[in-house]
Amino acid sequence: MKANKLYTIVTENDRQAGSTRAEPSEYFLNLPPQDAIAELNTHIGSLEGKLGNYANVDLKVRENLEKARAVSFELEVANDLLRRFKKDL
């Protein structure tokens, strides 16, 4: 489980396969919707910037590849939370 101030990444195991999603934090849920969206967009932009840093790194090095995958995964989960949040509005 990985946490930040906006959400916590949780993994649930079911019979077929595990599913991963972001659970919004109390802080996130207590923000006005537009502020929550803005903060999440800022966080997503930060993750995109981190991922972009790996464009100039040798991904044949296992450690670099693992870090890039972790950032990519978190970016995907954060984008999913943003889509679900907007849909629920």
C-alpha positions in Angstrom: 0.0 0.0 0.0 1.4 3.4 -1.0 0.0 6.6 0.4 0.3 10.3 -0.3 -2.0 13.2 0.8 -4.5 12.8 -2.0 -5.0 9.0 -2.1 -3.7 5.6 -1.0 -3.0 2.8 -3.5 -4.7 -0.4 -2.4 -4.6 -3.9 -3.9 -7.4 -6.3 -3.6 -7.1 -9.9 -4.5 -10.1 -11.7 -6.0 -10.4 -15.2 -7.4 -9.2 -14.3 -10.9 -6.6 -11.6 -10.4 -5.6 -8.8 -8.1 -7.0 -5.3 -8.7 -5.4 -2.1 -7.8 -7.0 1.3 -7.4 -6.5 4.6 -5.6 -8.7 5.3 -2.5 -9.2 9.0 -2.0 -7.9 10.4 1.3 -10.1 12.3 3.8 -8.1 15.4 2.8 -9.0 14.9 -0.8 -12.7 14.2 -0.1 -13.0 17.3 2.1 -11.7 19.6 -0.7 -14.2 21.4 -2.8 -14.5 19.4 -6.1 -12.7 21.9 -8.3 -9.9 22.2 -5.8 -9.6 18.4 -5.5 -9.4 18.1 -9.3 -6.8 20.9 -9.5 -4.6 19.2 -6.8 -4.9 15.8 -8.5 -4.1 17.4 -11.9 -1.0 19.0 -10.3 0.1 15.7 -8.9 -0.5 13.9 -12.2 1.6 16.6 -13.9 4.4 15.9 -11.4 4.3 12.2 -12.1 4.4 12.9 -15.9 7.5 15.0 -15.3 9.1 12.3 -13.2 8.3 9.8 -16.0 9.7 12.1 -18.6 13.0 12.1 -16.7 13.4 8.5 -17.6 13.5 9.2 -21.3 17.2 10.1 -20.9 18.1 7.2 -18.6 19.4 3.7 -19.6 16.4 1.5 -19.0 18.5 -1.6 -19.5 19.6 -1.0 -16.0 17.2 -2.9 -13.9 16.9 -0.3 -11.1 16.1 2.4 -13.6 13.5 0.3 -15.3 11.8 -0.6 -12.0 11.7 3.1 -10.9 10.2 4.1 -14.3 7.6 1.3 -14.1 6.6 2.4 -10.5 6.1 6.0 -11.7 4.2 4.8 -14.7 2.0 2.6 -12.5 1.2 5.4 -10.1 0.4 7.7 -13.0 -2.1 5.2 -14.4 -3.7 4.8 -11.0 -3.9 8.6 -10.4 -5.5 9.1 -13.8 -8.0 6.4 -13.0 -8.9 8.2 -9.7 -9.4 11.4 -11.6 -11.7 9.8 -14.2 -13.8 8.1 -11.5 -14.0 11.3 -9.4 -15.1 13.4 -12.4 -17.7 10.7 -13.4 -19.1 10.7 -9.9 -19.6 14.5 -9.9 
